[in-house]
Amino acid sequence: MQASFNQDNGTGRIENVSGQGFLHAYEYIQRWLAAAPFSVKRDLKTTFPGAPSSGGTDNASFVAVGAPAFGLGSLSWGYFINTWHTNLDTYDKIVFDDVEKNAVLTAALAYMASEDPSFFNREKAVLPNNPFTGRPGTWPAATSPNRKGGLD
């Protein structure tokens, strides 16, 4: 696997890409972003090497096993307040211009990654200390999937 790109924050334009803690992510992401039209990457912020995703985001499972999976974070548009798996999560919340730009950006990244002759370097960055515990940061660990749909 070269890379995966996860954009599932609902509507709102993609506004950030993190290197997910991969030490050399900048080299690849910047090269892949070069192919995207300026109009879809104009306001994009990048963070390198960034921190690995954990928790509920879909790319976290990939990152936990060392696979480069990048979350494409977008403007929230009330995502955690009223449009995230609720009865208010309806089509009238879609911002079509943003969805179109997101599709172009994601397609450009996926295409460029697939055509890159160099294989993504999976070297992990040393994570900073956890500000709450003072202990060294740790990469997320892979866990066994729950195949019962939350039922025991």
Chimera marker file (.cmm) of the C-alpha trace (Angstrom):
<marker_set name="trace">
<marker id="1" x="0.000" y="0.000" z="0.000" r="1" g="1" b="0" radius="0.5"/>
<marker id="2" x="1.418" y="3.362" z="-1.010" r="1" g="1" b="0" radius="0.5"/>
<marker id="3" x="-1.027" y="5.617" z="0.876" r="1" g="1" b="0" radius="0.5"/>
<marker id="4" x="-4.671" y="6.153" z="1.657" r="1" g="1" b="0" radius="0.5"/>
<marker id="5" x="-6.634" y="9.355" z="2.084" r="1" g="1" b="0" radius="0.5"/>
<marker id="6" x="-9.629" y="9.637" z="4.390" r="1" g="1" b="0" radius="0.5"/>
<marker id="7" x="-12.095" y="12.489" z="4.042" r="1" g="1" b="0" radius="0.5"/>
<marker id="8" x="-15.250" y="11.727" z="5.966" r="1" g="1" b="0" radius="0.5"/>
<marker id="9" x="-15.956" y="14.862" z="7.972" r="1" g="1" b="0" radius="0.5"/>
<marker id="10" x="-19.191" y="15.623" z="6.217" r="1" g="1" b="0" radius="0.5"/>
<marker id="11" x="-19.496" y="18.795" z="4.212" r="1" g="1" b="0" radius="0.5"/>
<marker id="12" x="-17.035" y="21.660" z="4.308" r="1" g="1" b="0" radius="0.5"/>
<marker id="13" x="-13.832" y="22.110" z="2.337" r="1" g="1" b="0" radius="0.5"/>
<marker id="14" x="-10.692" y="20.218" z="3.234" r="1" g="1" b="0" radius="0.5"/>
<marker id="15" x="-8.577" y="22.579" z="5.283" r="1" g="1" b="0" radius="0.5"/>
<marker id="16" x="-5.718" y="20.480" z="6.661" r="1" g="1" b="0" radius="0.5"/>
<marker id="17" x="-3.494" y="17.484" z="6.066" r="1" g="1" b="0" radius="0.5"/>
<marker id="18" x="-1.217" y="16.036" z="8.719" r="1" g="1" b="0" radius="0.5"/>
<marker id="19" x="1.838" y="13.884" z="8.078" r="1" g="1" b="0" radius="0.5"/>
<marker id="20" x="0.427" y="11.456" z="10.681" r="1" g="1" b="0" radius="0.5"/>
<marker id="21" x="3.783" y="11.255" z="12.434" r="1" g="1" b="0" radius="0.5"/>
<marker id="22" x="5.659" y="9.819" z="9.476" r="1" g="1" b="0" radius="0.5"/>
<marker id="23" x="9.067" y="11.468" z="9.507" r="1" g="1" b="0" radius="0.5"/>
<marker id="24" x="9.345" y="11.920" z="5.717" r="1" g="1" b="0" radius="0.5"/>
<marker id="25" x="5.681" y="12.668" z="4.965" r="1" g="1" b="0" radius="0.5"/>
<marker id="26" x="6.493" y="16.218" z="3.888" r="1" g="1" b="0" radius="0.5"/>
<marker id="27" x="8.556" y="15.006" z="0.946" r="1" g="1" b="0" radius="0.5"/>
<marker id="28" x="5.684" y="12.925" z="-0.421" r="1" g="1" b="0" radius="0.5"/>
<marker id="29" x="2.621" y="14.998" z="0.444" r="1" g="1" b="0" radius="0.5"/>
<marker id="30" x="4.132" y="18.192" z="-0.966" r="1" g="1" b="0" radius="0.5"/>
<marker id="31" x="5.080" y="16.411" z="-4.182" r="1" g="1" b="0" radius="0.5"/>
<marker id="32" x="1.598" y="14.909" z="-4.505" r="1" g="1" b="0" radius="0.5"/>
<marker id="33" x="-0.088" y="18.226" z="-3.714" r="1" g="1" b="0" radius="0.5"/>
<marker id="34" x="1.830" y="19.884" z="-6.534" r="1" g="1" b="0" radius="0.5"/>
<marker id="35" x="-0.549" y="18.277" z="-9.048" r="1" g="1" b="0" radius="0.5"/>
<marker id="36" x="-3.701" y="19.662" z="-7.441" r="1" g="1" b="0" radius="0.5"/>
<marker id="37" x="-5.137" y="22.875" z="-8.896" r="1" g="1" b="0" radius="0.5"/>
<marker id="38" x="-4.288" y="25.962" z="-6.870" r="1" g="1" b="0" radius="0.5"/>
<marker id="39" x="-7.990" y="26.730" z="-6.428" r="1" g="1" b="0" radius="0.5"/>
<marker id="40" x="-8.521" y="23.559" z="-4.347" r="1" g="1" b="0" radius="0.5"/>
<marker id="41" x="-5.355" y="23.799" z="-2.266" r="1" g="1" b="0" radius="0.5"/>
<marker id="42" x="-5.137" y="27.572" z="-1.791" r="1" g="1" b="0" radius="0.5"/>
<marker id="43" x="-6.296" y="27.550" z="1.858" r="1" g="1" b="0" radius="0.5"/>
<marker id="44" x="-4.883" y="24.142" z="2.766" r="1" g="1" b="0" radius="0.5"/>
<marker id="45" x="-2.702" y="23.898" z="5.874" r="1" g="1" b="0" radius="0.5"/>
<marker id="46" x="-0.227" y="21.081" z="6.383" r="1" g="1" b="0" radius="0.5"/>
<marker id="47" x="1.432" y="19.817" z="9.548" r="1" g="1" b="0" radius="0.5"/>
<marker id="48" x="4.632" y="17.771" z="9.378" r="1" g="1" b="0" radius="0.5"/>
<marker id="49" x="5.459" y="15.334" z="10.671" r="1" g="1" b="0" radius="0.5"/>
<marker id="50" x="2.243" y="15.712" z="12.648" r="1" g="1" b="0" radius="0.5"/>
<marker id="51" x="0.900" y="13.164" z="15.091" r="1" g="1" b="0" radius="0.5"/>
<marker id="52" x="-0.592" y="9.757" z="14.341" r="1" g="1" b="0" radius="0.5"/>
<marker id="53" x="-4.368" y="9.545" z="14.416" r="1" g="1" b="0" radius="0.5"/>
<marker id="54" x="-6.009" y="7.457" z="17.073" r="1" g="1" b="0" radius="0.5"/>
<marker id="55" x="-9.546" y="6.833" z="18.148" r="1" g="1" b="0" radius="0.5"/>
<marker id="56" x="-12.536" y="6.812" z="15.852" r="1" g="1" b="0" radius="0.5"/>
<marker id="57" x="-11.202" y="8.190" z="12.606" r="1" g="1" b="0" radius="0.5"/>
<marker id="58" x="-11.055" y="5.615" z="9.804" r="1" g="1" b="0" radius="0.5"/>
<marker id="59" x="-7.401" y="6.212" z="8.995" r="1" g="1" b="0" radius="0.5"/>
<marker id="60" x="-6.288" y="5.433" z="12.584" r="1" g="1" b="0" radius="0.5"/>
<marker id="61" x="-6.434" y="1.662" z="12.036" r="1" g="1" b="0" radius="0.5"/>
<marker id="62" x="-4.042" y="1.940" z="9.118" r="1" g="1" b="0" radius="0.5"/>
<marker id="63" x="-1.653" y="4.244" z="10.966" r="1" g="1" b="0" radius="0.5"/>
<marker id="64" x="-1.637" y="1.868" z="13.968" r="1" g="1" b="0" radius="0.5"/>
<marker id="65" x="-0.054" y="-0.824" z="11.786" r="1" g="1" b="0" radius="0.5"/>
<marker id="66" x="2.407" y="1.584" z="10.159" r="1" g="1" b="0" radius="0.5"/>
<marker id="67" x="0.528" y="2.178" z="6.910" r="1" g="1" b="0" radius="0.5"/>
<marker id="68" x="0.463" y="5.754" z="5.639" r="1" g="1" b="0" radius="0.5"/>
<marker id="69" x="-3.146" y="6.858" z="5.906" r="1" g="1" b="0" radius="0.5"/>
<marker id="70" x="-3.848" y="10.545" z="5.884" r="1" g="1" b="0" radius="0.5"/>
<marker id="71" x="-6.897" y="12.245" z="7.307" r="1" g="1" b="0" radius="0.5"/>
<marker id="72" x="-8.048" y="15.148" z="5.187" r="1" g="1" b="0" radius="0.5"/>
<marker id="73" x="-9.596" y="17.393" z="7.802" r="1" g="1" b="0" radius="0.5"/>
<marker id="74" x="-12.354" y="19.735" z="6.773" r="1" g="1" b="0" radius="0.5"/>
<marker id="75" x="-14.279" y="22.645" z="8.192" r="1" g="1" b="0" radius="0.5"/>
<marker id="76" x="-16.762" y="21.122" z="10.584" r="1" g="1" b="0" radius="0.5"/>
<marker id="77" x="-20.015" y="22.904" z="9.673" r="1" g="1" b="0" radius="0.5"/>
<marker id="78" x="-21.584" y="21.703" z="12.892" r="1" g="1" b="0" radius="0.5"/>
<marker id="79" x="-20.347" y="18.146" z="12.396" r="1" g="1" b="0" radius="0.5"/>
<marker id="80" x="-20.143" y="17.290" z="16.091" r="1" g="1" b="0" radius="0.5"/>
<marker id="81" x="-23.147" y="19.381" z="17.083" r="1" g="1" b="0" radius="0.5"/>
<marker id="82" x="-25.971" y="18.474" z="14.741" r="1" g="1" b="0" radius="0.5"/>
<marker id="83" x="-24.857" y="16.766" z="11.536" r="1" g="1" b="0" radius="0.5"/>
<marker id="84" x="-22.975" y="13.741" z="12.841" r="1" g="1" b="0" radius="0.5"/>
<marker id="85" x="-25.121" y="10.617" z="12.733" r="1" g="1" b="0" radius="0.5"/>
<marker id="86" x="-28.299" y="12.428" z="13.740" r="1" g="1" b="0" radius="0.5"/>
<marker id="87" x="-31.643" y="12.962" z="12.087" r="1" g="1" b="0" radius="0.5"/>
<marker id="88" x="-30.348" y="16.432" z="11.176" r="1" g="1" b="0" radius="0.5"/>
<marker id="89" x="-27.640" y="14.894" z="8.950" r="1" g="1" b="0" radius="0.5"/>
<marker id="90" x="-29.504" y="15.618" z="5.717" r="1" g="1" b="0" radius="0.5"/>
<marker id="91" x="-28.675" y="16.588" z="2.136" r="1" g="1" b="0" radius="0.5"/>
<marker id="92" x="-29.555" y="20.233" z="2.668" r="1" g="1" b="0" radius="0.5"/>
<marker id="93" x="-26.298" y="20.598" z="4.660" r="1" g="1" b="0" radius="0.5"/>
<marker id="94" x="-24.152" y="19.774" z="1.626" r="1" g="1" b="0" radius="0.5"/>
<marker id="95" x="-21.974" y="22.587" z="0.302" r="1" g="1" b="0" radius="0.5"/>
<marker id="96" x="-21.590" y="21.407" z="-3.293" r="1" g="1" b="0" radius="0.5"/>
<marker id="97" x="-18.686" y="23.703" z="-4.184" r="1" g="1" b="0" radius="0.5"/>
<marker id="98" x="-16.731" y="22.284" z="-1.235" r="1" g="1" b="0" radius="0.5"/>
<marker id="99" x="-17.614" y="18.683" z="-2.114" r="1" g="1" b="0" radius="0.5"/>
<marker id="100" x="-16.415" y="19.247" z="-5.685" r="1" g="1" b="0" radius="0.5"/>
<marker id="101" x="-13.118" y="20.755" z="-4.519" r="1" g="1" b="0" radius="0.5"/>
<marker id="102" x="-12.663" y="17.947" z="-1.982" r="1" g="1" b="0" radius="0.5"/>
<marker id="103" x="-13.177" y="15.327" z="-4.684" r="1" g="1" b="0" radius="0.5"/>
<marker id="104" x="-10.625" y="16.998" z="-6.964" r="1" g="1" b="0" radius="0.5"/>
<marker id="105" x="-8.056" y="17.328" z="-4.174" r="1" g="1" b="0" radius="0.5"/>
<marker id="106" x="-8.520" y="13.746" z="-2.954" r="1" g="1" b="0" radius="0.5"/>
<marker id="107" x="-8.367" y="12.372" z="-6.505" r="1" g="1" b="0" radius="0.5"/>
<marker id="108" x="-5.178" y="14.333" z="-7.229" r="1" g="1" b="0" radius="0.5"/>
<marker id="109" x="-3.514" y="13.037" z="-4.064" r="1" g="1" b="0" radius="0.5"/>
<marker id="110" x="-4.569" y="9.440" z="-4.733" r="1" g="1" b="0" radius="0.5"/>
<marker id="111" x="-3.466" y="9.567" z="-8.348" r="1" g="1" b="0" radius="0.5"/>
<marker id="112" x="-0.105" y="11.161" z="-7.609" r="1" g="1" b="0" radius="0.5"/>
<marker id="113" x="0.571" y="8.691" z="-4.792" r="1" g="1" b="0" radius="0.5"/>
<marker id="114" x="-0.276" y="5.770" z="-7.080" r="1" g="1" b="0" radius="0.5"/>
<marker id="115" x="2.034" y="7.046" z="-9.805" r="1" g="1" b="0" radius="0.5"/>
<marker id="116" x="4.953" y="7.979" z="-7.546" r="1" g="1" b="0" radius="0.5"/>
<marker id="117" x="7.918" y="5.769" z="-8.473" r="1" g="1" b="0" radius="0.5"/>
<marker id="118" x="9.281" y="5.945" z="-4.921" r="1" g="1" b="0" radius="0.5"/>
<marker id="119" x="7.616" y="3.919" z="-2.185" r="1" g="1" b="0" radius="0.5"/>
<marker id="120" x="6.434" y="5.939" z="0.830" r="1" g="1" b="0" radius="0.5"/>
<marker id="121" x="9.029" y="5.931" z="3.611" r="1" g="1" b="0" radius="0.5"/>
<marker id="122" x="7.347" y="4.604" z="6.765" r="1" g="1" b="0" radius="0.5"/>
<marker id="123" x="9.928" y="5.834" z="9.271" r="1" g="1" b="0" radius="0.5"/>
<marker id="124" x="8.092" y="7.116" z="12.324" r="1" g="1" b="0" radius="0.5"/>
<marker id="125" x="8.910" y="10.338" z="14.126" r="1" g="1" b="0" radius="0.5"/>
<marker id="126" x="9.728" y="10.316" z="17.810" r="1" g="1" b="0" radius="0.5"/>
<marker id="127" x="6.604" y="11.675" z="19.464" r="1" g="1" b="0" radius="0.5"/>
<marker id="128" x="6.792" y="14.449" z="22.068" r="1" g="1" b="0" radius="0.5"/>
<marker id="129" x="6.001" y="13.806" z="25.700" r="1" g="1" b="0" radius="0.5"/>
<marker id="130" x="2.340" y="13.579" z="26.624" r="1" g="1" b="0" radius="0.5"/>
<marker id="131" x="1.550" y="16.990" z="28.202" r="1" g="1" b="0" radius="0.5"/>
<marker id="132" x="-0.829" y="15.386" z="30.730" r="1" g="1" b="0" radius="0.5"/>
<marker id="133" x="1.377" y="12.528" z="31.946" r="1" g="1" b="0" radius="0.5"/>
<marker id="134" x="4.877" y="13.731" z="31.071" r="1" g="1" b="0" radius="0.5"/>
<marker id="135" x="5.581" y="10.304" z="29.597" r="1" g="1" b="0" radius="0.5"/>
<marker id="136" x="6.988" y="9.831" z="26.092" r="1" g="1" b="0" radius="0.5"/>
<marker id="137" x="4.361" y="9.873" z="23.369" r="1" g="1" b="0" radius="0.5"/>
<marker id="138" x="3.410" y="6.509" z="21.906" r="1" g="1" b="0" radius="0.5"/>
<marker id="139" x="2.103" y="5.416" z="18.556" r="1" g="1" b="0" radius="0.5"/>
<marker id="140" x="-1.388" y="3.921" z="18.545" r="1" g="1" b="0" radius="0.5"/>
<marker id="141" x="-1.423" y="0.145" z="18.782" r="1" g="1" b="0" radius="0.5"/>
<marker id="142" x="-3.459" y="-2.137" z="16.570" r="1" g="1" b="0" radius="0.5"/>
<marker id="143" x="-6.348" y="-3.775" z="18.409" r="1" g="1" b="0" radius="0.5"/>
<marker id="144" x="-8.608" y="-6.677" z="17.624" r="1" g="1" b="0" radius="0.5"/>
<marker id="145" x="-11.774" y="-5.668" z="15.810" r="1" g="1" b="0" radius="0.5"/>
<marker id="146" x="-15.144" y="-5.922" z="17.484" r="1" g="1" b="0" radius="0.5"/>
<marker id="147" x="-17.184" y="-8.051" z="15.109" r="1" g="1" b="0" radius="0.5"/>
<marker id="148" x="-20.348" y="-8.096" z="17.213" r="1" g="1" b="0" radius="0.5"/>
<marker id="149" x="-21.436" y="-4.568" z="16.402" r="1" g="1" b="0" radius="0.5"/>
<marker id="150" x="-20.930" y="-3.483" z="20.002" r="1" g="1" b="0" radius="0.5"/>
<marker id="151" x="-23.030" y="-6.340" z="21.386" r="1" g="1" b="0" radius="0.5"/>
<marker id="152" x="-21.478" y="-8.853" z="23.774" r="1" g="1" b="0" radius="0.5"/>
<link id1="1" id2="2" r="1" g="1" b="0" radius="0.2"/>
<link id1="2" id2="3" r="1" g="1" b="0" radius="0.2"/>
<link id1="3" id2="4" r="1" g="1" b="0" radius="0.2"/>
<link id1="4" id2="5" r="1" g="1" b="0" radius="0.2"/>
<link id1="5" id2="6" r="1" g="1" b="0" radius="0.2"/>
<link id1="6" id2="7" r="1" g="1" b="0" radius="0.2"/>
<link id1="7" id2="8" r="1" g="1" b="0" radius="0.2"/>
<link id1="8" id2="9" r="1" g="1" b="0" radius="0.2"/>
<link id1="9" id2="10" r="1" g="1" b="0" radius="0.2"/>
<link id1="10" id2="11" r="1" g="1" b="0" radius="0.2"/>
<link id1="11" id2="12" r="1" g="1" b="0" radius="0.2"/>
<link id1="12" id2="13" r="1" g="1" b="0" radius="0.2"/>
<link id1="13" id2="14" r="1" g="1" b="0" radius="0.2"/>
<link id1="14" id2="15" r="1" g="1" b="0" radius="0.2"/>
<link id1="15" id2="16" r="1" g="1" b="0" radius="0.2"/>
<link id1="16" id2="17" r="1" g="1" b="0" radius="0.2"/>
<link id1="17" id2="18" r="1" g="1" b="0" radius="0.2"/>
<link id1="18" id2="19" r="1" g="1" b="0" radius="0.2"/>
<link id1="19" id2="20" r="1" g="1" b="0" radius="0.2"/>
<link id1="20" id2="21" r="1" g="1" b="0" radius="0.2"/>
<link id1="21" id2="22" r="1" g="1" b="0" radius="0.2"/>
<link id1="22" id2="23" r="1" g="1" b="0" radius="0.2"/>
<link id1="23" id2="24" r="1" g="1" b="0" radius="0.2"/>
<link id1="24" id2="25" r="1" g="1" b="0" radius="0.2"/>
<link id1="25" id2="26" r="1" g="1" b="0" radius="0.2"/>
<link id1="26" id2="27" r="1" g="1" b="0" radius="0.2"/>
<link id1="27" id2="28" r="1" g="1" b="0" radius="0.2"/>
<link id1="28" id2="29" r="1" g="1" b="0" radius="0.2"/>
<link id1="29" id2="30" r="1" g="1" b="0" radius="0.2"/>
<link id1="30" id2="31" r="1" g="1" b="0" radius="0.2"/>
<link id1="31" id2="32" r="1" g="1" b="0" radius="0.2"/>
<link id1="32" id2="33" r="1" g="1" b="0" radius="0.2"/>
<link id1="33" id2="34" r="1" g="1" b="0" radius="0.2"/>
<link id1="34" id2="35" r="1" g="1" b="0" radius="0.2"/>
<link id1="35" id2="36" r="1" g="1" b="0" radius="0.2"/>
<link id1="36" id2="37" r="1" g="1" b="0" radius="0.2"/>
<link id1="37" id2="38" r="1" g="1" b="0" radius="0.2"/>
<link id1="38" id2="39" r="1" g="1" b="0" radius="0.2"/>
<link id1="39" id2="40" r="1" g="1" b="0" radius="0.2"/>
<link id1="40" id2="41" r="1" g="1" b="0" radius="0.2"/>
<link id1="41" id2="42" r="1" g="1" b="0" radius="0.2"/>
<link id1="42" id2="43" r="1" g="1" b="0" radius="0.2"/>
<link id1="43" id2="44" r="1" g="1" b="0" radius="0.2"/>
<link id1="44" id2="45" r="1" g="1" b="0" radius="0.2"/>
<link id1="45" id2="46" r="1" g="1" b="0" radius="0.2"/>
<link id1="46" id2="47" r="1" g="1" b="0" radius="0.2"/>
<link id1="47" id2="48" r="1" g="1" b="0" radius="0.2"/>
<link id1="48" id2="49" r="1" g="1" b="0" radius="0.2"/>
<link id1="49" id2="50" r="1" g="1" b="0" radius="0.2"/>
<link id1="50" id2="51" r="1" g="1" b="0" radius="0.2"/>
<link id1="51" id2="52" r="1" g="1" b="0" radius="0.2"/>
<link id1="52" id2="53" r="1" g="1" b="0" radius="0.2"/>
<link id1="53" id2="54" r="1" g="1" b="0" radius="0.2"/>
<link id1="54" id2="55" r="1" g="1" b="0" radius="0.2"/>
<link id1="55" id2="56" r="1" g="1" b="0" radius="0.2"/>
<link id1="56" id2="57" r="1" g="1" b="0" radius="0.2"/>
<link id1="57" id2="58" r="1" g="1" b="0" radius="0.2"/>
<link id1="58" id2="59" r="1" g="1" b="0" radius="0.2"/>
<link id1="59" id2="60" r="1" g="1" b="0" radius="0.2"/>
<link id1="60" id2="61" r="1" g="1" b="0" radius="0.2"/>
<link id1="61" id2="62" r="1" g="1" b="0" radius="0.2"/>
<link id1="62" id2="63" r="1" g="1" b="0" radius="0.2"/>
<link id1="63" id2="64" r="1" g="1" b="0" radius="0.2"/>
<link id1="64" id2="65" r="1" g="1" b="0" radius="0.2"/>
<link id1="65" id2="66" r="1" g="1" b="0" radius="0.2"/>
<link id1="66" id2="67" r="1" g="1" b="0" radius="0.2"/>
<link id1="67" id2="68" r="1" g="1" b="0" radius="0.2"/>
<link id1="68" id2="69" r="1" g="1" b="0" radius="0.2"/>
<link id1="69" id2="70" r="1" g="1" b="0" radius="0.2"/>
<link id1="70" id2="71" r="1" g="1" b="0" radius="0.2"/>
<link id1="71" id2="72" r="1" g="1" b="0" radius="0.2"/>
<link id1="72" id2="73" r="1" g="1" b="0" radius="0.2"/>
<link id1="73" id2="74" r="1" g="1" b="0" radius="0.2"/>
<link id1="74" id2="75" r="1" g="1" b="0" radius="0.2"/>
<link id1="75" id2="76" r="1" g="1" b="0" radius="0.2"/>
<link id1="76" id2="77" r="1" g="1" b="0" radius="0.2"/>
<link id1="77" id2="78" r="1" g="1" b="0" radius="0.2"/>
<link id1="78" id2="79" r="1" g="1" b="0" radius="0.2"/>
<link id1="79" id2="80" r="1" g="1" b="0" radius="0.2"/>
<link id1="80" id2="81" r="1" g="1" b="0" radius="0.2"/>
<link id1="81" id2="82" r="1" g="1" b="0" radius="0.2"/>
<link id1="82" id2="83" r="1" g="1" b="0" radius="0.2"/>
<link id1="83" id2="84" r="1" g="1" b="0" radius="0.2"/>
<link id1="84" id2="85" r="1" g="1" b="0" radius="0.2"/>
<link id1="85" id2="86" r="1" g="1" b="0" radius="0.2"/>
<link id1="86" id2="87" r="1" g="1" b="0" radius="0.2"/>
<link id1="87" id2="88" r="1" g="1" b="0" radius="0.2"/>
<link id1="88" id2="89" r="1" g="1" b="0" radius="0.2"/>
<link id1="89" id2="90" r="1" g="1" b="0" radius="0.2"/>
<link id1="90" id2="91" r="1" g="1" b="0" radius="0.2"/>
<link id1="91" id2="92" r="1" g="1" b="0" radius="0.2"/>
<link id1="92" id2="93" r="1" g="1" b="0" radius="0.2"/>
<link id1="93" id2="94" r="1" g="1" b="0" radius="0.2"/>
<link id1="94" id2="95" r="1" g="1" b="0" radius="0.2"/>
<link id1="95" id2="96" r="1" g="1" b="0" radius="0.2"/>
<link id1="96" id2="97" r="1" g="1" b="0" radius="0.2"/>
<link id1="97" id2="98" r="1" g="1" b="0" radius="0.2"/>
<link id1="98" id2="99" r="1" g="1" b="0" radius="0.2"/>
<link id1="99" id2="100" r="1" g="1" b="0" radius="0.2"/>
<link id1="100" id2="101" r="1" g="1" b="0" radius="0.2"/>
<link id1="101" id2="102" r="1" g="1" b="0" radius="0.2"/>
<link id1="102" id2="103" r="1" g="1" b="0" radius="0.2"/>
<link id1="103" id2="104" r="1" g="1" b="0" radius="0.2"/>
<link id1="104" id2="105" r="1" g="1" b="0" radius="0.2"/>
<link id1="105" id2="106" r="1" g="1" b="0" radius="0.2"/>
<link id1="106" id2="107" r="1" g="1" b="0" radius="0.2"/>
<link id1="107" id2="108" r="1" g="1" b="0" radius="0.2"/>
<link id1="108" id2="109" r="1" g="1" b="0" radius="0.2"/>
<link id1="109" id2="110" r="1" g="1" b="0" radius="0.2"/>
<link id1="110" id2="111" r="1" g="1" b="0" radius="0.2"/>
<link id1="111" id2="112" r="1" g="1" b="0" radius="0.2"/>
<link id1="112" id2="113" r="1" g="1" b="0" radius="0.2"/>
<link id1="113" id2="114" r="1" g="1" b="0" radius="0.2"/>
<link id1="114" id2="115" r="1" g="1" b="0" radius="0.2"/>
<link id1="115" id2="116" r="1" g="1" b="0" radius="0.2"/>
<link id1="116" id2="117" r="1" g="1" b="0" radius="0.2"/>
<link id1="117" id2="118" r="1" g="1" b="0" radius="0.2"/>
<link id1="118" id2="119" r="1" g="1" b="0" radius="0.2"/>
<link id1="119" id2="120" r="1" g="1" b="0" radius="0.2"/>
<link id1="120" id2="121" r="1" g="1" b="0" radius="0.2"/>
<link id1="121" id2="122" r="1" g="1" b="0" radius="0.2"/>
<link id1="122" id2="123" r="1" g="1" b="0" radius="0.2"/>
<link id1="123" id2="124" r="1" g="1" b="0" radius="0.2"/>
<link id1="124" id2="125" r="1" g="1" b="0" radius="0.2"/>
<link id1="125" id2="126" r="1" g="1" b="0" radius="0.2"/>
<link id1="126" id2="127" r="1" g="1" b="0" radius="0.2"/>
<link id1="127" id2="128" r="1" g="1" b="0" radius="0.2"/>
<link id1="128" id2="129" r="1" g="1" b="0" radius="0.2"/>
<link id1="129" id2="130" r="1" g="1" b="0" radius="0.2"/>
<link id1="130" id2="131" r="1" g="1" b="0" radius="0.2"/>
<link id1="131" id2="132" r="1" g="1" b="0" radius="0.2"/>
<link id1="132" id2="133" r="1" g="1" b="0" radius="0.2"/>
<link id1="133" id2="134" r="1" g="1" b="0" radius="0.2"/>
<link id1="134" id2="135" r="1" g="1" b="0" radius="0.2"/>
<link id1="135" id2="136" r="1" g="1" b="0" radius="0.2"/>
<link id1="136" id2="137" r="1" g="1" b="0" radius="0.2"/>
<link id1="137" id2="138" r="1" g="1" b="0" radius="0.2"/>
<link id1="138" id2="139" r="1" g="1" b="0" radius="0.2"/>
<link id1="139" id2="140" r="1" g="1" b="0" radius="0.2"/>
<link id1="140" id2="141" r="1" g="1" b="0" radius="0.2"/>
<link id1="141" id2="142" r="1" g="1" b="0" radius="0.2"/>
<link id1="142" id2="143" r="1" g="1" b="0" radius="0.2"/>
<link id1="143" id2="144" r="1" g="1" b="0" radius="0.2"/>
<link id1="144" id2="145" r="1" g="1" b="0" radius="0.2"/>
<link id1="145" id2="146" r="1" g="1" b="0" radius="0.2"/>
<link id1="146" id2="147" r="1" g="1" b="0" radius="0.2"/>
<link id1="147" id2="148" r="1" g="1" b="0" radius="0.2"/>
<link id1="148" id2="149" r="1" g="1" b="0" radius="0.2"/>
<link id1="149" id2="150" r="1" g="1" b="0" radius="0.2"/>
<link id1="150" id2="151" r="1" g="1" b="0" radius="0.2"/>
<link id1="151" id2="152" r="1" g="1" b="0" radius="0.2"/>
</marker_set>
